[in-house]
Amino acid sequence: MPKNRLWHWFLLLTLLIPLAGCGQSKPHGDPIIIYVAAPLSGFQANGGQTVVGGARLAATELNRQHGILGRPVQVVSLDDESDDDTAVAVSKQIAEAVHAGKPVLGVIGHYNSGQTLAAMAIYKDLSIVVMTPTASEKSLTQRGYHNFFRVNANDMVQAKVDAAFLVEKLAAHRVAILHNDTPYGIGLAKEIIQALQQKGVQIALQLQVKEGQAKYAREVAQVKSSRADAIFYAGYEIEAPYLRSALVAAEVKLPFLASDGAFLSATIDNADGTADGIYVSAFAPNPATVATNQWIANYQSLEYRNPDTYSVNGYVALQVLAAAAERAKSIQSTKVIAALHRLKLKTMLGEVAYDANGDLQHPNIYLFQVQGDRFVPVQ
């Protein structure tokens, strides 16, 4: 080939190489907003902060590439304080942003079922997607909300898995059911009772306690007299450790399984040295078992703490919203919702694919036991 033609080819390649990278250009333009509504202060602050941390990491990773639809992603966290009225105020703040024409893709939230139920009164009429990372009350996906989805299992799934664990692993025949007085605790207690009875298990006792209750003398006496051979607790980390401590102090040494609401370090830290042996079910795996070392290092550099509890759920929730928007080629809610119903996405929580109501087609429940000062996977 003549030298002058070689030179022409060289010039052409130098022009084409920069163009080849245009599809991978950094995001630009007005950011797409994703709100994260969770408790960021108060007794459940740690759990809510883990959700926010996971969402922020997912957004950071997207922004290092092409964002969503070529636009940067902005995570805005809002504190619902684990309070229904505050959750409604948060939802109204988001509604104002939507009505003002801001580019809101959706809300990752809320953390608890009670706050989610309260806020959905506002969200159901907004042109956004609501993606809860952890709210599990069964009726949330049975109320006709067209824009509500979960990345976690619901309480019916949790109840079935926990009932099987109580019977098959802990050899339970008579179970004492205790639960707090929130929609979550009441709903899950109903589901676990039904699941256990279907397995021929007797309900030795059913007791409702107050959210945040710290003294359990009356309840412990009733458990002792019930002749139960195992205990299931449906509630939060602000009750479970104190109940456990009271039981151990009264020398009630029954197998103790707590629900996902107790899957926080406070259950261990506040049990006065009695947490060892507690079983806990959860909607997320231990990050160390599903994440790469690089993912964990990236989380630490962004959040200045280790990933914990529901960091994976926050991360996956934002991943799912982004994937649906990309598939829809739009952030318009009707298009994103349609894309979500067609989605099959591999994530750290397994495959995310939805049924007609917004529940996962393949939900997972994870079981842990407290050993020393940490939750160790047992199933």
N, C-alpha and C positions, 0 to 999 in steps of 0.2 A: 504494500500500500504506500503511495507517495507520502512524503513527510507532511506536505501541506494538508492532506486529508486527515492524517493522524492528529494534526493540530486542531482541525475543525471538530473532530470527535472529542478531544480533550475539553475544548471550550463548551461543547454541548453538555458534557457530563457535569462540568462545574456549575452550569446553570440549573440542571435538573436535580442535583443532590439536595440543595436547599428546599426546592419545591416538594421533594419526597417527604420531608419532615413536617410539611404544613398541617397534615392531618393530626399530628401530635402536638400542636401548638398549645401553649399554656392557656388556661381559661381566661376569658376577658368579658367585659360588660357588667351589667348589674347582677349582683349575686342572687342566686336562688336561695330562699330562706327556708330552713327547716327548724321548727321550734322543738325543744325538748322540755316537757312539762313533768316535773317530778319533785319530790321533797328534797330540797337542798339545804334546809336547816331543820332543827328539831331532831326528834328521836330516830327518824329514818333517813337522815341526811346522807349517811354513808352509802346506803343502797341507791338513792337517787343520784348521787355523785358518780357512782360507778356506771350508771346508764349514760350520763352525760359524757363521761370520759370515753366510753366506747364510741358514741356518736361522733365526738370530736376527732377521734383517730380516723374513723372512716372518711370524714369530710376532708381531713388533712391529706389522706392518701389520694382521694379523688382530685384535690386541687393541685397535687404534684403532677397530675396527668392532664386531663382535659375537663375536670369538674363534672357537671351534669349538663349535657347538651352544649358543651363548650363554654359554659358560664361557671364562675366560682360558686362554691357552696358555702353558705353562712349558717352556722349553728347558733341559735339563740336559746339559751336556757332560762327557764322561768320556774320559780319556786312555788309549789302548791302547798307546802308546809304540812302535807298529809291531812289536809283539812278540806272538807267539801265546799264550804263557802269560798275559801281562797282559790280552790280549783275552778269554781265558776267565774271568779274575778279574772283569773288567768285566761280562761276561754274567751271571755269578753274582750280582753286585751288583744288576743289573736284575731278575734272577729273584726275588731277595728282596723287592724293591719290589712286583712283581706278586703274589707269594704273600701279601704283607701287605695286599693289597686296594687298593693305591694306583691311581688312575685313569691307567694308562699306555696310551696309544694305540699307541706303537711306538718303534722304534729307527731312526734314520738312521745307517747304518753297516754294515759298517766300511769304512774307506778302501781297504785293501788286500785282495786275494783271500785271502791266507794267513790273516790275522786273521779274515776273514769265515768261512772254512771252519772255523776252530777254534771260533769263537763260536756257529756254527749248531748245534753239538752240544747247546748249552743252549737256544738260542732256538727251535728246532724244536718243542719241547714246551711253549712258553709261549703264552698267549692274547694275543699281540701281533703286530703287523705289523713285519717287518724290511724296510727300504727302503734298499738301498745306493746311495750317490751315485756311486760310481766303481769298485767291485770288478767285474772283467770276466772272471774265469776261467770258461770255458764251462760246466763241469760244475755250477756253483752252481745253475743252474736245471734241472738234469737229475737231481737227487738226490731228488726227491719232496718237497721242502720246500713245504708248502701255504701258508706265510706269508712267503715270500721274493719280493721284487720288486726291480727295478733302475730307475733313471732314465737309465742309460747303456747304450751298446751293449756286447755281449759281445766276446770276443777273436776269435771266428770272423768277426764283422762287420768288426772292425778289420783283421784279416789280409787279408780280401778287398779292402778299400779301399786298404790300404797296398801290396798286391801290384800292384793296378792302377796306382797312382801310380808305383811303381818301374819298371814296364814302359812305361806310356804317356807318362809325363812325364819320367822320367829315363833312358829307353832302356836299361834294365838287361837283360842276358842271362845273366850269371853273378853271383850274389849271395852274399856272405859273411854268414852268420847268426851273430850273437853274442847270448847271453842270460845273465841271471843265474840263480842256482840256487834261486830262489823258485818256488812253484807258479805264480805269475803269469808269470814269465819262461819257465819250461819249457813251460807251456801255450800261450803266445802263439807261441813259436818253432815248436812243432809245427804250429800253425795257419798261420803264414806260409809255412812250407816247403810244406805241402800246397797252399796257394793259388798259390804261385809255380810249383810243378811242374805244376799244372793249366793254367798259361799257357805251358808249354814252357820255363820258365827253369831253368837248371842251378844247383844249390846248390854253389857253389865251395868252401864251408867251413862247418862248424857247430862252434861253440865255446861251452862253458859257462864262465862266470866266477863268482866269489864275490860275494855281495851285499856292497856296500861296498868292492869291490876298487879300489885306486888306482894300481897299477903294471901295465903292459900290454906289457912288452918282448917276451915270448914270443908273445902273441897278435898283436901288430903284425907280427912276423916271419912268422907263419903267414898273415896276411892278404896280405902282400906277395907271398908265394910261391904264393898260391892263384889268381892271375890273375883275381880278382874285378873286376867293373866297377862294383859298388855294394855298400854295407854296410847291413844292417838290424840295429839293436840293440833287444832286448827287455829292458828293465830300468828302473832308477831314475836319478834325478838325482844319486845318490851314486856312480854309475859312469860314466854317459855322458860328462860333461865331461872326465874324466881319460882315458878311451879316446880321445875326440876329440883332446885335446891330444897324446897319445902318437902318434897317427896322423899328425898334421900335423908334429910334430917329426921323424918318420921320412920326411917328404915323400910320404906316402900321401894323394893328393888326390882320393879317390873320393867320389861323392855319398854322403851319410850320412843315413839316415832312422832316427830313434829313436821309440820307442813312447810312449804316453801317460804312462808312468811318469817320463819325462824332461821333461814339460811343466811345469816350474817354473823360477823365476828362477835357481836354483842351477846349472842346466845352462849358463846364460850366464855367471854370475858366477865359476864355478870352473873354467872351461875355459882359463884363462891367455891370454885374448885370441884364442882359436882358434874360438870358437863361431859366428862369422859364417858363414852358409851352411848350417848344420845344418837339416834338415827334422825336424819333430816332428808326430806325429799326436796327437789329443786327443779326449776325450769331452765337451768343452764349447767353445763359441765364446768369442772375446774379449768380455768383458762390454760393452765400448764399442760393439760392433757390433750388439748385440741389446737393450741396456737403454736406458731413457730417461735423460736428464740428471738428472731428479728421483730416479730409482731409485739412480743412482750417488751423488748428494748424500746421500740417506737412508742409504746404506750407510756413507759416510764419516763421517757424524755419529754413527752408532751404533758403528762399529768403530774409528774414528780411523785409518783406513788406506783405501787404494783396494781395490775388489774385485779379486780375482786368481784365477787358475787355476780352482778349482772352487767359487767363490762362487755361481755360477748353479746348479750341481748341488745344493748344500745348500738353496738357496732353493726350487728346483722340488720337491725331495724332500718338504719340509714342505708345500708347496702341494698336492701330490698326496695326502698323508695327510689333510690337512684336507678336501679336496674329497670324498674317499671317505667320511670320517666324516659329513660333511653329507648326502651322498647316502644313506648307510645310516641316518641319524638316530640314530646310536649309535656308541659307541667299542668295542662288543663285537667281538672280532677276527673271528669268523665272518661277521658282517654287513659289516664293513669290507672283508674279503677279497672277498666276493661283489660288493661295490660297485666294488672296484678292477678286477675282471674285466669290468665293464660300462662302465668309465670311458672317456671321450674328452675330454681336457682340453688346451686350447691353452696352451702355455708358452713360455718363452724357449728351451727345447730342442726346440721343435716340438711336434707332437701326442703326448701320452702316452696310449697305449692298449696293453693287455697281451694276450699270448697265454696259453694255458692254463698255461704254466710260470712266468710272471712276467717274461718277457722283453718288451721293447718290440716292438710290431708295426712301428714305423717308426723304427728307430734311426739316429742320425747320427754320422758321424766327421768331425772337422775337422782340416785340415792347415795347418801354419804353417811359416814359415822364419825363422830368426834373421837379422835385418837390423839391424846396429848392436847396440843393447842391448835389443831387444824382439822378441817373436814377432809376425810379420806374417802374416795369413791369405793362403794361396795357393790354397785350394780349400775 
